[in-house]
Amino acid sequence: MKWEPVIGLEVHVQLLTRSKIFSGASANYGSQPNTQACAVDLGLPGVLPVMNENAARMAVKFGLAVDAVVNQRSAFARKNYFYPDLPKGYQISQYEMPIVGRGHLNIVVDGELKRIGITRAHLEEDAGKSLHEDFHGMTAIDLNRAGTPLVEIVSEPDMRSTKEAVAYLRKLHTMVRYLEICDGNMQEGSFRCDANVSVRPAGQAKLGTRTEVKNINSFRFVERAIGHEIERQIDILEEGGEIVQETRLYDPDKNETRPMRTKEEAHDYRYFPDPDLPPMAIDETFIEEIRQNLPELPDAKEQRFKDQYQLNEEHAHQLTQSRANADYFEATAGASRGAPKTVANWIVGDLSSRLNDENLDIGDSPISSRMLAGLIDRIEDNTISGKIAKEVFRAMWEGEGEADAVIENRGLKQITDTGEIEKIVDDILAKSRTQIEQYTSGQEKIFGYFIGQVMKATGGKANPKQVNEILKKKLRAHLFTDGP
Amino acid sequence: MAIQELTSLAGRLNDRRHSSVELTQSYLNRINGAGELNAFITIDEEFSLEQARRSDKRRAKGRTLSPLDGIPIAHKDIFCTKGMLTSCGSHILDNFISPYDATVIEHFNRSGAVILGKTNMDEFAMGSSGETSWYGIIKNPWDTGRVPGGSSAGSAAALAAGLCPAATGTDTGGSIRQPAAFCGVTGFKPSYGRVSRYGMIAFASSLDQGGPIARSAQDAAIMMDVMAGFDERDSTSVPQDDVHFSSELGAELRGLRIGIPGEFFGAGLDDSVEKAVRDAIKTYEDMGAQIREVSLPNSELCVPCYYVIAPSEASSNLSRFDGVRFGHRATDYDDPIDMYMKTRAEGFGPEVKRRVMIGTFALSAGYYDAYYNKALKLRRLIAEDFDKAFEDCDVLMGPTTPTTAFPIGDKTDDPIAMYLNDIFTIPVNLAGLPGISIPAGFDASGLPVGLQIIGRYFEDARVLSVAHQYQRQNDWHLRQPEGYHS
């Protein structure tokens, strides 16, 4: 039987607010344990939450970016459960009235556009962390993260393959970073994903029993965890078994999912409206102001890059995966006389691979967009060849300064003086009788040998086009003088 | 020293007839001499006297901060006080030294008032008799065999016995007004949102409101001048102009329309309470007010409505008392769940457990709509009843409680009978309105009777002034129990 997977994702996005969602404590990551938890975060007796307006602003920003309904009235509820790193014994979240309603994201998989529905996105607070290692059988609790603002983005069960799930997640990841509402750091947990997975016989309308897979904290794991879960479910069904509705935990070390709790064990969270927080009212002006200040979004930018710079699909897509990349490209293209395509080549090629090697963001690149533009201009005006340019690029990366300085200091200026190149060519031809004979006898491949010799003699600085022309001219002369 | 109202105490301090240190010491001495009432949980003499000394220094330099500067005030042990035990009457907070001050405490500190001590109370403000505190039952100075009412039991008892000139309390379903009635003092519950709840340990967040228990409506107004105000740390606090309650007490009574809800005078109302209350209403009539009958048709649903909403909120509010970060923790346990269960089983008293269980049940899947949601709908109906009544009148009047103070132990085995004590006070909390209880005479056994005055939302100043006008006509509010004469 052919099986069709059905996947929906729940993504927790940590918002980049300076302070926490309901207190004034700093929301920075990585501080000493429990140094960023104030009385409110600790859930001391008597404390009260106050909504962080900036968190609401960021949620609205997201809603507008995915064409969603922004609810002018939303409400906070308490999700009650006991856990040592949940200070109040309840999490403040949005339940019946989320701030963001229905919206959608477009993904492209194998060249095909697909619209993935977003059911809702709601604001909530994060819990603290329980640390089980290093405490000799005891558990330590760090409440720095308690009260960090999150937006939970719930998708419709619209994805039909792991590929689509990954594409959706990547798109969402790109989106939240474009909007500058989340740093997207999966390792630090600021972008986390749970997956609802079920399978059904292809063509069947009714959905199969689903499981929820938790603890997927990298793109690689998303693919593996969901893929594994799909296979597990198919195996069970093909053997005539039944899927148990349950929550499963993904173990990346063993690449497997295992049961965490079944439906029967599911908590009754006893949601009810939080009496400490009146419903949140957002007016049209607030929303409009955010709409006016929305940045250009990835899809629009990709299209513009194709139209304005005549970039191909791949370049346009790659360059718009992050705003920083796109900005870098536009800054370089604007400052350079080189064709945008050339600029794109350099960024997608040499620069990206070097950044990847060194695990750097484009913002940390030792070669600024202005420097790269300077380099490309020297290729354009024939000061250096494309090959020498690679050397200049490496030197710039190592901190030897602008392209001009590197070219000057290393003496890499291209030889374009025809007389000088002719002299060098003559010297080489004079020493290459055998090779000339081979060439004149019809072995035209030997032409590359002459080029190599000239480049060697000039340290690669001779203008390759001129070398080519002069060599051809001189060899043609030999053809007639030495010919039969 | 005779029982003094705040204005005369301030006058004495200004005239240098007493220093704040002398005044504070005299109240500390009285408290020490009245241990049988069990009105206080914490007294820190050195702390109080140091505050008094600083006040005296300010006064010597002519730099007093407010009319309350140097006057000792007792605080219900539900308000967090920095560096001091804040127990909420519970074993589970028996070791909780608050690292911060409640907004209300900050306000008093800024006014220069002295913190005289923390008063005993029903555990987590759950009780109508002062009998549920981990620190023991509190007694009514009018008859130590009787309850002082609750939950602000210690504050009301202390005031009645002259152990403090004024005190703070909190009122979720009557916890200021009911003990004020039982103890023959004045207790004011402000409109919801008037006084910040920040640092006031939550019982039922949508109903809790801090307020004063004082000798008179005028003193309550002076206390309100300090206590009230918008607080950005409390999202349910209402932005408000700086009302000077104490300077708005003189409003003319002539033409005031007083509504008498028939439902407040039905079965269960003690005859002598009814008589005292009707006499008080007659006094108002004599002063020029118009009396009219009104109806609050959903009154009988108030108690069931309240006993779904308040426990529901409480069950969640009290989840933070888990033994993890502060407060009592069981010593012997197998795992976190076991630790929670033992900690909470040991830390909470029976009334708190009962309400946590009721609330947990009412919020559970499958019961939520039948209980919590229905109660919310009822609550709106009850608020609408008041809106309608207030179309024809400016304030409502009736008894604060159906009976006067009952004997200790009388209702401890019958929670429903206990809950019915708050039948007239609960609707006011459900509707978020201001309400006051003022002494209106005594029953046949010489126990005080309270008259309740209810105002429109945020017409706190009117409620205080209407009460004040009555207190200018008589001295019920200045009477003292035998044995506690100053």
Boltz contact constraints between the chains, C-beta under 6 A:
constraints:
  - contact:
      token1: [A, 39]
      token2: [B, 100]
      max_distance: 6.0
  - contact:
      token1: [A, 42]
      token2: [B, 325]
      max_distance: 6.0
  - contact:
      token1: [A, 43]
      token2: [B, 320]
      max_distance: 6.0
  - contact:
      token1: [A, 45]
      token2: [B, 201]
      max_distance: 6.0
  - contact:
      token1: [A, 46]
      token2: [B, 80]
      max_distance: 6.0
  - contact:
      token1: [A, 46]
      token2: [B, 199]
      max_distance: 6.0
  - contact:
      token1: [A, 46]
      token2: [B, 200]
      max_distance: 6.0
  - contact:
      token1: [A, 46]
      token2: [B, 201]
      max_distance: 6.0
  - contact:
      token1: [A, 48]
      token2: [B, 198]
      max_distance: 6.0
  - contact:
      token1: [A, 48]
      token2: [B, 234]
      max_distance: 6.0
  - contact:
      token1: [A, 50]
      token2: [B, 235]
      max_distance: 6.0
  - contact:
      token1: [A, 78]
      token2: [B, 316]
      max_distance: 6.0
  - contact:
      token1: [A, 80]
      token2: [B, 316]
      max_distance: 6.0
  - contact:
      token1: [A, 82]
      token2: [B, 340]
      max_distance: 6.0
  - contact:
      token1: [A, 84]
      token2: [B, 324]
      max_distance: 6.0
  - contact:
      token1: [A, 84]
      token2: [B, 336]
      max_distance: 6.0
  - contact:
      token1: [A, 88]
      token2: [B, 320]
      max_distance: 6.0
  - contact:
      token1: [A, 89]
      token2: [B, 319]
      max_distance: 6.0
  - contact:
      token1: [A, 89]
      token2: [B, 320]
      max_distance: 6.0
  - contact:
      token1: [A, 89]
      token2: [B, 322]
      max_distance: 6.0
  - contact:
      token1: [A, 90]
      token2: [B, 316]
      max_distance: 6.0
  - contact:
      token1: [A, 90]
      token2: [B, 319]
      max_distance: 6.0
  - contact:
      token1: [A, 268]
      token2: [B, 364]
      max_distance: 6.0
  - contact:
      token1: [A, 268]
      token2: [B, 365]
      max_distance: 6.0
  - contact:
      token1: [A, 270]
      token2: [B, 363]
      max_distance: 6.0
  - contact:
      token1: [A, 272]
      token2: [B, 363]
      max_distance: 6.0
  - contact:
      token1: [A, 275]
      token2: [B, 205]
      max_distance: 6.0
  - contact:
      token1: [A, 275]
      token2: [B, 206]
      max_distance: 6.0
  - contact:
      token1: [A, 275]
      token2: [B, 313]
      max_distance: 6.0
  - contact:
      token1: [A, 276]
      token2: [B, 205]
      max_distance: 6.0
  - contact:
      token1: [A, 277]
      token2: [B, 235]
      max_distance: 6.0
